[in-house]
Amino acid sequence: MLNHQINPFYCFISIPNEYKIMELVANIVAHRFSLATKKDISVDIRCCNAANTSPLPDFNKSYVIYSLLHYLEQPNVEISLIEKRLTNLCTQTIECHNGLPYFITIFQYLDRPNLQDDLWQRNAIMRRIREINLIALRLSQSNMCGIIDLDSLFTRIGGQNARTDYTLKGVTAHQIAADFVSTVLIESHVNFAGNLDADTKDLLMSGGYEGILKRSSQRLLRDENNKTKN
């Protein structure tokens, strides 16, 4: 049976763009659950500063989502220390809320205007992004966390096509990212709920990964048409 009550989402975010995305996530999840249950469902999303992560006592049975972007703003923090911190964060979150935390991977793309032509700095940032993402993936393979792999999604779509980069800038990028994050979290809920009927699953999943790609293409096409008109 599908639970009509959705527990709060705790989101440890690094930049304002992520806050905008998480607001959209709350709306998408609420909309899909409202369709599936034929009831008015709302989702409470609580955002905190990712640089000051510490598990809260009321995490119990809530989604806990962690950004990794703030580590790009802390270049003096060694990768080995980041791995230790994230491992401890996983352990603490699991212990205090009886579930897995989710890490959002960083899109491995830099828009040229962001750093002009400083090749050394660009390469250093890209290398650090890869190393941070690999830590999250290793923890996921050890069943210590879930992964919201935005890097994989936007790599397939293309940074230039989506007019975004690792900063997740742009309204269309926000919509695409929110669609993906929502679907990953809902899929986890569906798997946990167990024996849901096919119609309910279809309403919740909204086409799954292929549905995300289809809607993303539609959004990018609409943007291109609007750009041409202007």
VEXDREN-2710 file (C-alpha; in Angstrom, 1 decimal):
% VEXDREN-2710
k/r/px/py/pz
1/MET/0.0/0.0/0.0
2/LEU/1.2/3.5/-0.8
3/ASN/1.8/5.7/2.2
4/HIS/-0.2/9.0/1.9
5/GLN/2.2/10.8/4.1
6/ILE/5.7/11.8/2.9
7/ASN/8.3/12.4/5.5
8/PRO/10.4/15.6/5.2
9/PHE/13.4/15.8/2.8
10/TYR/16.6/17.1/4.4
11/CYS/18.9/18.6/1.9
12/PHE/22.4/19.7/2.7
13/ILE/23.1/22.1/-0.2
14/SER/26.2/24.0/-1.3
15/ILE/24.9/26.7/-3.7
16/PRO/21.7/28.6/-4.4
17/ASN/21.0/26.7/-7.6
18/GLU/20.7/23.5/-5.6
19/TYR/18.1/25.2/-3.3
20/LYS/16.0/26.1/-6.4
21/ILE/16.3/22.5/-7.7
22/MET/15.2/21.1/-4.3
23/GLU/12.2/23.3/-4.3
24/LEU/11.2/21.9/-7.6
25/VAL/11.9/18.4/-6.3
26/ALA/9.4/18.9/-3.5
27/ASN/6.7/20.1/-6.0
28/ILE/7.3/17.2/-8.4
29/VAL/7.2/14.5/-5.7
30/ALA/4.1/16.1/-4.2
31/HIS/2.4/16.2/-7.7
32/ARG/3.1/12.6/-8.5
33/PHE/2.0/11.3/-5.2
34/SER/-1.2/13.4/-5.4
35/LEU/-1.9/11.8/-8.8
36/ALA/-1.2/8.3/-7.5
37/THR/-3.2/8.6/-4.3
38/LYS/-5.9/11.0/-5.6
39/LYS/-5.3/13.0/-2.5
40/ASP/-3.7/16.4/-1.9
41/ILE/-0.1/15.5/-0.9
42/SER/2.5/18.1/0.2
43/VAL/6.2/17.6/0.8
44/ASP/8.2/19.4/3.4
45/ILE/11.8/20.2/2.3
46/ARG/14.3/21.4/4.8
47/CYS/17.6/22.8/3.5
48/CYS/20.8/23.1/5.5
49/ASN/24.3/24.3/4.7
50/ALA/26.3/21.3/3.4
51/ALA/29.6/22.8/4.8
52/ASN/28.2/22.3/8.3
53/THR/26.8/18.8/8.0
54/SER/25.8/17.0/11.2
55/PRO/23.0/14.5/11.4
56/LEU/19.8/15.8/13.1
57/PRO/17.8/13.8/15.7
58/ASP/14.6/13.9/13.6
59/PHE/16.1/12.3/10.5
60/ASN/14.1/9.1/11.2
61/LYS/12.7/7.6/8.0
62/SER/13.4/10.8/6.0
63/TYR/15.3/11.3/2.8
64/VAL/18.7/12.9/3.5
65/ILE/20.4/14.4/0.5
66/TYR/23.9/15.7/0.5
67/SER/25.6/18.0/-2.0
68/LEU/29.3/17.6/-2.6
69/LEU/29.9/20.9/-4.4
70/HIS/31.2/22.8/-1.4
71/TYR/34.4/20.7/-1.5
72/LEU/35.3/22.5/-4.7
73/GLU/35.4/25.7/-2.7
74/GLN/37.7/24.0/-0.2
75/PRO/40.8/23.1/-2.3
76/ASN/43.0/22.8/0.8
77/VAL/40.9/19.9/2.1
78/GLU/42.7/16.8/0.9
79/ILE/40.8/14.0/-1.0
80/SER/41.7/11.5/1.7
81/LEU/40.1/13.7/4.3
82/ILE/37.0/14.2/2.2
83/GLU/36.7/10.4/1.9
84/LYS/37.0/10.0/5.7
85/ARG/34.4/12.8/6.3
86/LEU/31.9/11.3/3.8
87/THR/32.4/7.8/5.2
88/ASN/31.7/9.1/8.8
89/LEU/28.7/11.0/7.5
90/CYS/27.2/7.9/6.0
91/THR/27.7/5.9/9.2
92/GLN/26.2/8.6/11.4
93/THR/23.2/9.2/9.1
94/ILE/22.4/5.5/8.9
95/GLU/22.7/5.1/12.6
96/CYS/20.4/8.1/13.5
97/HIS/17.7/7.8/10.8
98/ASN/17.6/4.1/9.9
99/GLY/18.2/4.6/6.1
100/LEU/20.7/5.5/3.5
101/PRO/21.9/9.1/2.8
102/TYR/22.0/10.2/-0.9
103/PHE/25.0/11.9/-2.5
104/ILE/24.6/14.1/-5.6
105/THR/27.5/13.6/-8.0
106/ILE/29.0/16.8/-9.5
107/PHE/28.6/17.3/-13.3
108/GLN/32.1/17.1/-14.9
109/TYR/31.8/20.1/-17.2
110/LEU/33.0/23.7/-16.9
111/ASP/31.5/26.4/-19.0
112/ARG/34.4/28.4/-20.5
113/PRO/33.3/31.9/-19.3
114/ASN/33.6/30.7/-15.7
115/LEU/37.4/30.4/-15.8
116/GLN/38.3/32.1/-19.1
117/ASP/41.4/30.3/-20.4
118/ASP/43.2/29.3/-17.2
119/LEU/43.9/25.7/-18.3
120/TRP/45.8/24.7/-15.2
121/GLN/42.9/25.8/-12.9
122/ARG/40.3/24.2/-15.2
123/ASN/42.2/20.9/-15.1
124/ALA/42.6/21.1/-11.3
125/ILE/38.9/21.5/-10.8
126/MET/38.0/18.7/-13.2
127/ARG/40.4/16.4/-11.5
128/ARG/39.0/17.2/-8.1
129/ILE/35.4/16.7/-9.3
130/ARG/36.4/13.2/-10.6
131/GLU/38.0/12.3/-7.3
132/ILE/35.0/13.5/-5.3
133/ASN/32.6/11.6/-7.5
134/LEU/34.6/8.4/-7.2
135/ILE/34.5/8.6/-3.4
136/ALA/30.7/8.8/-3.6
137/LEU/30.5/5.9/-6.1
138/ARG/32.7/3.7/-3.9
139/LEU/30.6/4.4/-0.9
140/SER/27.5/3.5/-2.9
141/GLN/29.1/0.2/-4.0
142/SER/29.7/-0.5/-0.4
143/ASN/25.9/0.0/0.3
144/MET/26.7/3.0/2.6
145/CYS/24.8/5.6/0.5
146/GLY/22.5/6.1/-2.4
147/ILE/23.7/8.0/-5.5
148/ILE/21.8/10.7/-7.4
149/ASP/24.1/10.6/-10.5
150/LEU/23.5/14.1/-12.0
151/ASP/27.0/13.8/-13.6
152/SER/25.8/10.8/-15.7
153/LEU/22.6/12.4/-16.7
154/PHE/24.0/15.7/-17.8
155/THR/27.0/14.0/-19.5
156/ARG/24.5/12.2/-21.6
157/ILE/22.5/15.3/-22.4
158/GLY/25.5/17.5/-22.8
159/GLY/26.5/20.6/-20.9
160/GLN/26.4/22.8/-24.0
161/ASN/23.0/21.5/-25.0
162/ALA/21.6/22.1/-21.5
163/ARG/23.6/25.4/-21.2
164/THR/24.9/24.5/-17.8
165/ASP/28.0/23.2/-16.0
166/TYR/29.0/21.9/-12.6
167/THR/27.3/25.0/-11.0
168/LEU/23.9/23.7/-12.3
169/LYS/23.1/27.2/-13.6
170/GLY/20.0/27.9/-15.8
171/VAL/16.2/27.4/-15.4
172/THR/16.1/24.4/-17.8
173/ALA/19.0/22.7/-16.0
174/HIS/17.1/23.2/-12.7
175/GLN/14.0/21.5/-14.3
176/ILE/16.0/18.6/-15.7
177/ALA/17.9/18.0/-12.5
178/ALA/14.8/18.2/-10.4
179/ASP/13.0/15.7/-12.6
180/PHE/15.9/13.3/-12.2
181/VAL/16.3/13.7/-8.4
182/SER/12.6/13.3/-7.9
183/THR/12.5/10.1/-10.0
184/VAL/15.5/8.6/-8.1
185/LEU/13.9/9.2/-4.7
186/ILE/10.5/8.0/-5.8
187/GLU/12.0/4.8/-7.2
188/SER/13.5/4.2/-3.8
189/HIS/10.1/4.7/-2.2
190/VAL/8.4/2.4/-4.7
191/ASN/11.0/-0.3/-4.1
192/PHE/10.5/0.0/-0.4
193/ALA/6.7/0.0/-0.6
194/GLY/6.8/-3.3/-2.4
195/ASN/3.4/-4.6/-3.8
196/LEU/2.1/-1.5/-5.6
197/ASP/-0.1/-2.0/-8.6
198/ALA/1.2/-1.2/-12.1
199/ASP/-0.9/1.9/-12.6
200/THR/0.3/3.4/-9.3
201/LYS/3.9/2.7/-10.2
202/ASP/3.5/4.3/-13.6
203/LEU/2.0/7.5/-12.1
204/LEU/4.8/7.7/-9.6
205/MET/7.7/6.9/-11.9
206/SER/6.4/9.0/-14.9
207/GLY/8.3/6.9/-17.5
208/GLY/11.5/6.4/-15.4
209/TYR/14.8/7.3/-16.9
210/GLU/13.5/7.2/-20.4
211/GLY/10.8/9.6/-19.4
212/ILE/13.4/12.0/-18.0
213/LEU/15.4/11.9/-21.2
214/LYS/12.2/12.5/-23.3
215/ARG/11.1/15.5/-21.1
216/SER/14.6/16.9/-21.2
217/SER/14.7/16.8/-25.0
218/GLN/11.4/18.5/-25.1
219/ARG/12.6/21.2/-22.7
220/LEU/15.8/21.8/-24.7
221/LEU/13.8/21.9/-28.0
222/ARG/11.4/24.5/-26.5
223/ASP/14.4/26.6/-25.4
224/GLU/16.0/26.4/-28.8
225/ASN/12.7/27.4/-30.5
226/ASN/12.3/30.4/-28.1
227/LYS/15.9/31.4/-28.7
228/THR/15.3/31.3/-32.5
229/LYS/12.1/33.4/-32.2
230/ASN/14.0/36.0/-30.2
END
